[in-house]
Structure formats: C-alpha cells, structure tokens
Amino acid sequence: MTNYSVFKDIIDDYITIEDITLNQFSERIDISSSSLYDWINLGRLPSINFIVKVADFFNLSVDYLLGLREDAHFLTSKTTATFIERINILRSKNGISKYKLAIKVNIGNSAVSKWDSGKYPKIETLIAIANFFSCSIDYLIGRED
C-alpha cells in the first residue's frame, strides 16, 4: 500500500464514520475544499503542511498517516524546534554535510539550500531523510522529541 493510499484511507474512514462530506471535513481542518479536492483527484500526497493539519486534527503521528509505522500515537514535543534545527542537529551528530545529505537522499543542492529559509522538503524527501537518519518525520518537523 502506498503512502498516499494509507493517508487517503484514514480520511475516507473518518468521513464515513462521521457521515460528513469532503466540504465539511475541509471546514473542520480549516483548509479550502478546493485544496482537498485537488490532492484527492490528483492521487498524490499533499504538502507536509496539509498533512500536519490532518495529523493535528486526528491527534495522530504523521508517520502513521503515511503508513510508515503502526503506532498512531506520538509524544508531543516539549520544544519548538523547527525542521532546519532538527536537520542540523542530525547532520552534526552524524558528521554529514548538506551536500552529502543531498546526495544520500537523492535531491539537488538547491533544494537543501531552501530549507534555511524555512521551506519544507517534499514528502518523499522527508521520508528519505527520516529513513537515512532512522528517525520519524514527526521528529524531523518538530512535532515530537
């Protein structure tokens, strides 16, 4: 099962259980219905910001929503660490440069440079980084310690 299908199944289950429409769900998670329809109709994962909204709404781990772990729960971070802070901690701890990380997770240097300005990588890149450092996406984006 793909990351997209796990994510979509969780939302579909919620909508079915609550007997609500996609429009009502979009209102509950405070996103535009057009954004919700776009990712559902395009059959791919939305941005990490959207996924975090869904994870926060359900109080679930991002990793669980993406089918990367079976445990739905996570421990909320006691700090307000950002993605770039977490990635720099991991790089420092593992003695790896931005350039080497880009090679290891198969992305361009320009993508890595954008992280310093607060931009998140694509979901696929976050998954690759989490796998490379053996950590959760929730840890990478500062949702858990």
C-alpha positions as MATLAB code, in Angstrom:
seq = 'MTNYSVFKDIIDDYITIEDITLNQFSERIDISSSSLYDWINLGRLPSINFIVKVADFFNLSVDYLLGLREDAHFLTSKTTATFIERINILRSKNGISKYKLAIKVNIGNSAVSKWDSGKYPKIETLIAIANFFSCSIDYLIGRED';
ca = [
       0.000    0.000    0.000;
       1.374    3.432   -0.893;
       1.794    6.379    1.464;
      -0.950    8.162   -0.441;
      -3.445    5.301   -0.143;
      -2.877    4.940    3.620;
      -3.366    8.680    4.091;
      -6.472    8.742    1.914;
      -7.934    5.639    3.626;
      -7.663    7.266    7.059;
      -9.512   10.343    5.813;
     -12.093    8.219    3.966;
     -12.712    6.196    7.139;
     -13.205    9.345    9.188;
     -15.593   10.828    6.641;
     -17.583    7.582    6.558;
     -17.716    7.188   10.345;
     -18.704   10.825   10.875;
     -21.094   10.719    7.895;
     -19.831   14.036    6.576;
     -18.902   15.402    3.165;
     -15.445   16.367    1.957;
     -16.523   20.007    2.233;
     -17.452   19.510    5.882;
     -14.142   17.761    6.541;
     -12.211   20.604    4.881;
     -14.015   23.073    7.144;
     -13.154   21.026   10.238;
      -9.452   21.017    9.421;
      -9.521   24.609    8.203;
      -8.345   24.175    4.629;
     -10.004   25.114    1.389;
     -12.222   22.465   -0.140;
     -10.501   23.078   -3.499;
      -7.134   22.102   -1.960;
      -8.666   18.950   -0.523;
     -10.299   18.024   -3.838;
      -7.073   18.730   -5.734;
      -4.929   16.238   -3.860;
      -7.682   13.610   -3.768;
      -8.340   13.912   -7.503;
      -4.650   14.100   -8.406;
      -3.911   10.931   -6.442;
      -0.797   12.161   -4.708;
       0.209   13.332   -1.281;
      -0.343   16.971   -0.370;
       2.281   19.208    1.224;
       3.618   18.457    4.678;
       1.712   21.482    5.999;
      -1.573   19.922    4.939;
      -0.586   16.515    6.320;
       0.298   18.122    9.664;
      -3.133   19.785    9.784;
      -4.743   16.373    9.340;
      -2.387   14.772   11.895;
      -3.120   17.531   14.412;
      -6.863   17.221   13.820;
      -6.805   13.462   14.449;
      -4.033   13.730   17.078;
      -2.035   11.147   15.154;
       1.548   10.716   14.137;
       2.454   11.931   10.640;
       4.371    8.679   10.236;
       1.201    6.720   10.987;
      -0.825    8.784    8.495;
       1.743    7.907    5.845;
       1.811    4.212    6.721;
       5.404    4.368    7.976;
       4.642    2.986   11.421;
       1.819    1.054   13.005;
       1.580    3.063   16.209;
      -0.729    6.037   15.697;
       0.374    7.886   18.815;
       3.256   10.250   19.315;
       4.615   12.273   22.195;
       4.158   15.968   21.575;
       7.430   17.868   21.543;
       8.252   19.920   24.611;
      10.337   22.267   22.481;
       9.522   24.343   19.443;
      12.265   23.002   17.207;
      11.980   23.696   13.504;
      12.795   21.362   10.661;
      16.070   23.151    9.914;
      17.099   22.984   13.578;
      16.365   19.256   13.678;
      18.137   18.545   10.398;
      21.194   20.497   11.568;
      21.263   18.536   14.842;
      21.110   15.261   12.928;
      23.738   16.356   10.412;
      26.066   17.491   13.174;
      25.553   14.341   15.237;
      26.280   12.173   12.185;
      29.063   14.334   10.742;
      27.361   14.839    7.389;
      27.364   17.971    5.255;
      24.360   19.412    3.447;
      25.975   18.384    0.171;
      26.468   14.787    1.297;
      22.907   14.630    2.660;
      21.586   15.841   -0.697;
      23.463   13.010   -2.427;
      22.322   10.394    0.094;
      18.634   11.289   -0.243;
      18.893   11.932   -3.983;
      17.947   15.616   -4.140;
      19.612   18.715   -5.543;
      21.727   21.131   -3.519;
      19.297   23.937   -4.318;
      16.512   22.045   -2.533;
      18.670   21.755    0.588;
      19.506   25.470    0.434;
      15.791   26.338    0.538;
      15.469   24.667    3.942;
      17.408   27.525    5.574;
      14.597   29.893    4.607;
      12.026   27.724    6.398;
      10.831   25.745    3.390;
       9.938   22.091    3.946;
      11.116   19.374    1.595;
       8.609   17.314   -0.361;
       7.037   14.371    1.459;
       9.129   11.856   -0.468;
      12.283   13.706    0.597;
      11.153   13.833    4.231;
      10.605   10.076    4.119;
      14.080    9.554    2.639;
      15.673   11.808    5.281;
      13.810   10.044    8.108;
      14.951    6.684    6.746;
      18.533    7.891    6.346;
      18.724    9.171    9.935;
      16.492    6.390   11.362;
      14.086    8.865   12.903;
      10.446    9.793   12.477;
       9.048   12.524   10.273;
       7.318   13.816   13.400;
      10.778   14.281   14.931;
      12.134   15.964   11.791;
       9.383   18.568   11.694;
       9.425   19.219   15.437;
       6.164   17.522   16.421;
       7.860   15.053   18.775;
      11.173   14.792   20.654;
];
